[in-house]
Amino acid sequence: MTQKSFKYRFFPTPEQETLLRRTLGCTRLIYNRALAARTQAWYERQERVGYAQTSSLLTDWKKQDELDFLNDVSCVPLQQGLRHLQTAFTNFFAGRAKYPNFKKKRNGGSAEFTKSAFKWRDGQLFLAKSSEPLDIRWSRAIPDNAEPSTVNVKLSPSGRWSVSLLVDIVIVPLPESPNSVGIDLGITSLIALSTGEKVANPKGFKAKRAKLRIAQKSLSRKQKGSNNRHKSRLKVAKIHTQISDARNDFLHKLTTRLVRENQTIAVEDLAVKNIMKNRKLALAISDASWGELVRQLEYKCDWYGRTLVLIDRWFPSSKRCGNCGHIVEKLPLNVREWNCPKCGAHHDRDINASKNILAAGLAVSVCGANIRPDRDSSKGQLRKTSNGKKQKPKS
């Protein structure tokens, strides 16, 4: 059994929207109050406050006259908000994330409902304290006999309502394929495949950049707190949503195609956060969404029984000759084609890199070998992920 989330848009009635906005506001309020209480306890008394203490605080807050409106919404999203805060602190102390931030109203918000706070009846979803089902646009069907275990309602900054249903389903692995592919990530070409194919980068942000610039310029001229500023903010948020939707749609179609066609996929494990520190390339790299592409490949390979091999970022895929294995000392980014000084083979930089990545990925997939001829000069190893799960580097 695998947990899979199905996301849909829905259009609430005026009564439902009022209730949902109130629920989101109360969830945000409890989250921020609990975060402030935990921060204050640490700085004043060096005391760590956990989920149990914040849950007790929530009970006390509900009894206060100025916070009696907390009783008008379901208690489940409030408790889930505290659990999410606990998870945020756990990730912070483990070094996986930064210190939690306060939630802001302009960013929309979300509320999570567990089984005790919603009803699933005849394919319709009823949330707590609401007598009418949500008007969901079923863009795809949920598998038969599958019931949601968790429901997450989200309001985007652009004013779009969406609901995510988490269900337990059995995903049937795809039939085995004889194909294997190496992928080299880039900017002009989003990916170059070892088959010789190049997939152009759609550059979704660049397509909307002029429109976004006009909308942001108009927003900057509006008086803070005015209705006109609120309308302008929604326009900016909608443009950002359009960019995000187009990018995600393209990446999902591309990664699904790669997983369906290939049994083994090899790709470089790039440190995207470090590369983003280059201010000249940061915008283009963020628009390409390399990290999201690799993330989708990981969980889709895990679902459908494929093997994903992550090649270490220090592997000289571009500098290595795919014909004789010679490694050139320097290969600037502006050199897109080059000739091997040892064997004279002519290479397209990206295609050659993808073929080297595939060769390295197959070596790791078959025997787990470290194929680096000179580890001292190239600084790195190969890592293998089988069905999307990372393993320690082979020594």
SVG drawing of the C-alpha trace seen along z (x, -y; Angstrom):
<svg xmlns="http://www.w3.org/2000/svg" viewBox="-26 -55 72 61">
<polyline fill="none" stroke="black" stroke-width="0.4" points="0.0,0.0 1.2,-3.5 -0.1,-6.8 -1.0,-9.1 -2.5,-12.5 -5.1,-13.6 -5.4,-17.4 -8.5,-19.1 -9.9,-22.6 -13.2,-23.4 -15.6,-26.3 -17.2,-26.9 -20.5,-28.4 -20.6,-31.8 -21.4,-30.0 -18.6,-27.5 -16.1,-30.2 -16.9,-32.1 -16.4,-29.0 -13.2,-28.0 -11.7,-31.4 -12.5,-31.5 -10.9,-28.1 -7.7,-29.2 -7.5,-32.3 -7.9,-30.4 -5.3,-27.8 -2.9,-30.6 -3.5,-32.4 -2.9,-29.2 0.2,-28.4 1.7,-31.9 0.7,-32.1 2.3,-28.7 5.4,-29.7 5.7,-32.9 5.2,-31.0 7.9,-28.5 10.3,-31.2 9.6,-33.3 10.1,-30.3 13.5,-29.6 14.9,-33.1 13.6,-34.0 14.0,-30.7 16.0,-28.4 13.0,-26.1 11.9,-23.9 8.1,-23.8 6.8,-20.7 3.5,-19.7 1.9,-18.6 2.4,-22.0 1.1,-23.9 -1.9,-21.6 -2.6,-22.6 -2.2,-26.3 -4.8,-25.8 -7.3,-24.6 -6.6,-27.6 -6.9,-30.0 -10.3,-28.6 -11.6,-29.5 -10.6,-33.2 -13.3,-35.6 -11.3,-37.4 -10.6,-34.1 -14.0,-32.4 -14.3,-32.4 -11.9,-29.5 -14.8,-27.3 -16.8,-28.2 -14.5,-26.1 -13.4,-22.5 -10.7,-21.7 -9.0,-19.2 -7.3,-21.8 -6.1,-23.7 -4.5,-20.5 -3.0,-19.6 -1.5,-23.1 0.3,-22.5 1.6,-19.1 2.9,-20.9 4.7,-23.4 6.3,-20.5 7.4,-18.9 9.0,-22.3 10.9,-22.5 12.0,-18.8 13.4,-19.6 15.1,-22.7 16.9,-20.9 17.9,-18.2 19.5,-20.8 17.1,-20.1 15.4,-23.5 15.6,-27.0 13.8,-28.3 10.0,-28.4 8.5,-31.6 5.2,-33.2 2.4,-32.6 0.9,-35.6 -2.6,-36.2 -1.6,-37.3 0.0,-34.0 -3.4,-32.2 -3.2,-29.3 -4.2,-25.7 -6.1,-23.5 -5.8,-19.8 -8.8,-17.6 -8.4,-14.0 -11.1,-11.3 -12.9,-12.7 -13.4,-16.1 -14.9,-15.1 -17.3,-12.6 -16.8,-10.8 -20.2,-9.7 -21.1,-8.5 -18.1,-10.2 -18.9,-13.5 -16.8,-15.3 -18.5,-16.9 -16.2,-19.0 -16.9,-19.5 -19.6,-22.1 -20.7,-22.2 -24.0,-20.6 -23.2,-20.8 -20.6,-18.9 -17.8,-20.7 -18.3,-21.5 -15.1,-19.7 -14.0,-19.6 -13.1,-16.0 -10.4,-16.3 -9.5,-12.6 -11.2,-9.8 -10.1,-8.4 -9.5,-4.6 -12.5,-2.4 -12.9,-1.5 -10.4,-4.1 -11.4,-6.5 -9.4,-9.5 -7.6,-9.3 -6.6,-13.0 -8.1,-16.1 -6.1,-19.3 -7.8,-22.5 -5.7,-25.2 -6.2,-28.8 -3.5,-30.1 -2.4,-33.8 -4.3,-34.2 -7.6,-33.3 -7.8,-29.7 -9.3,-27.0 -7.9,-23.5 -8.4,-20.3 -5.9,-17.4 -7.2,-13.9 -4.7,-11.4 -5.6,-7.8 -4.0,-4.4 -3.8,-2.7 -1.9,0.1 0.3,-1.2 1.0,1.5 4.6,1.3 5.1,0.7 6.3,3.6 10.1,3.8 11.7,1.8 15.0,2.7 15.9,-1.0 18.2,-3.1 18.9,-6.7 21.4,-9.3 20.2,-12.9 22.3,-16.0 20.5,-19.1 21.0,-22.4 19.4,-25.9 19.1,-26.4 18.2,-22.7 16.4,-21.7 17.7,-18.1 20.0,-16.4 19.4,-12.6 22.0,-10.0 19.9,-9.0 20.9,-12.3 17.6,-14.1 17.4,-17.5 14.3,-18.9 14.1,-22.7 13.6,-24.7 10.1,-26.3 11.3,-29.2 7.9,-29.8 9.1,-32.8 10.7,-34.5 7.4,-34.2 5.5,-36.1 8.2,-38.4 7.0,-41.5 3.5,-41.0 4.6,-40.4 6.8,-43.5 3.8,-45.7 1.6,-44.2 4.3,-44.6 4.9,-48.2 1.2,-48.9 1.1,-47.3 4.0,-49.4 2.0,-52.6 -1.0,-51.6 -1.5,-52.9 -1.0,-50.3 -4.2,-49.0 -6.4,-50.1 -8.8,-48.0 -6.9,-48.8 -3.7,-47.5 -5.5,-44.3 -6.8,-43.9 -3.3,-44.6 -1.8,-42.0 -4.2,-39.4 -3.2,-40.2 0.5,-39.6 -0.4,-36.4 -2.4,-35.1 0.5,-35.7 2.8,-33.8 0.3,-31.0 0.2,-30.8 4.0,-30.5 4.0,-27.8 1.1,-25.8 2.8,-25.9 6.2,-24.8 4.7,-21.9 2.6,-20.7 5.6,-20.5 7.8,-18.8 5.1,-16.2 4.6,-15.3 8.3,-15.1 9.2,-13.0 6.3,-10.6 7.4,-10.0 11.0,-9.3 9.8,-6.9 7.5,-5.0 10.1,-4.6 13.2,-3.7 14.0,-1.0 17.2,-2.8 17.6,-6.5 20.9,-8.2 21.1,-11.9 23.6,-14.2 22.9,-15.0 23.5,-18.7 23.7,-21.0 21.0,-23.4 21.1,-25.7 24.8,-26.2 24.6,-26.9 21.8,-29.5 24.4,-31.6 25.7,-32.7 23.6,-35.8 24.1,-35.7 22.6,-32.3 20.2,-32.1 17.1,-33.3 17.6,-30.9 18.3,-28.0 15.3,-28.6 13.1,-28.9 14.5,-25.5 13.5,-23.8 16.2,-21.1 15.5,-20.1 11.8,-19.6 12.6,-17.5 14.9,-15.2 12.3,-15.0 9.6,-13.9 11.9,-11.3 12.7,-9.9 9.1,-9.2 7.8,-8.1 10.7,-5.6 9.7,-4.4 6.1,-4.0 6.6,-2.2 9.5,0.1 12.2,-1.9 15.8,-2.4 17.1,-6.0 20.9,-6.4 22.2,-9.7 25.7,-10.5 27.9,-12.5 28.1,-16.2 31.9,-16.1 31.8,-13.4 33.5,-15.0 30.7,-14.2 31.3,-17.1 35.1,-17.0 35.4,-13.2 35.6,-12.0 32.9,-9.4 35.0,-7.6 38.4,-7.1 37.8,-8.3 40.3,-11.2 39.5,-14.0 40.4,-17.6 41.7,-20.0 39.4,-23.0 36.1,-23.3 34.5,-26.7 30.7,-26.9 30.8,-28.9 32.3,-25.9 29.3,-23.8 31.3,-21.6 34.8,-20.3 37.3,-17.8 39.1,-15.3 42.9,-16.0 43.7,-12.3 41.5,-10.5 40.1,-13.5 36.4,-12.6 34.0,-15.5 31.5,-16.0 28.4,-18.0 29.0,-19.0 25.6,-18.1 25.1,-14.9 28.6,-13.7 27.8,-14.5 24.6,-12.5 26.3,-9.5 29.0,-9.6 26.3,-9.9 24.5,-6.8 27.8,-4.8 28.5,-5.7 24.9,-5.0 25.0,-1.5 28.3,-0.7 26.8,-1.7 23.5,0.1 25.2,3.3 28.1,3.6 28.1,0.6 31.5,-0.3 33.4,-3.6 34.6,-4.1 36.6,-7.3 40.1,-6.7 41.7,-9.5 39.8,-10.2 42.3,-12.7 41.8,-15.1 38.1,-14.6 36.9,-14.6 33.8,-12.5 32.0,-9.2 28.8,-7.9 25.6,-7.3 22.9,-4.9 19.2,-5.1 17.1,-2.0 13.5,-2.9 14.1,-6.4 15.8,-5.4 19.3,-6.8 22.1,-4.7 25.5,-5.6 28.4,-6.1 30.4,-3.0 34.0,-3.1"/>
</svg>
